[in-house]
Amino acid sequence: MNEKGRGKNRVISTLWVRRAPRDRRRGLLIAGEEAFSCALGRSGMRAPKREGDGATPVGAMRVVAGWYRPDRLARPATLVPLTPITARDGWCDAPADPNYNRPVRLPYAASHEKMLRDDRLYDVCLVLDWNLLPFGRRRNGGSAIFLHVAKPGFPPTEGCIAVAPETMRRLLPRIGPGTVVKTLF
């Protein structure tokens, strides 16, 4: 069974992501009996994943935490621990840095991504446990793999999985810590 609990409030234990047949940069996210379009990395899906390859990693990734933009929306209803994004939030993507593939406080000297974006991609941003502790981070193993909001028209991501804002709103109440995102070719 793919869901735990009762009725509309069932927590989805597994979200499946499959590549679209005609465009490797697009996919189908399956949540229980529902399917949604999603954007994938500009290089499609890849195993093994490497930093900067623009690919969405193939494998099983747990949802471990997330962020949201309190200046744009109220805290979404979800079991995932969410932190309000501030101008000081970043994510290190510099493989040689000791904080590689971790959240950092800005300003930060090494290469990083700003979490407070001008576009709406990180209005809600769920962290997937790709290349994170406790199993150890591999240098160049890929960083900042998130489930986040897609740009209109679903252009490719840098390696994340992105869904329409309305899809994110529908999924959030049914995602919890430990929900697994499984990506398949």
Protein Blocks (a to p, Z undefined) as FASTA:
>chain_A
ZZecehjllccfbdcddddfklmkbccddehjaccdddddfklpaddddehklpaceddd
ddfbdcddfkloccdddfbdcddddfkbccdfbfkbmkgoiacddddfbdcddfbdfblm
lmpacddfehiafkbpaehiaghiacddddehiiacfhiacddfklmmmmmmmgcehiac
dddZZ
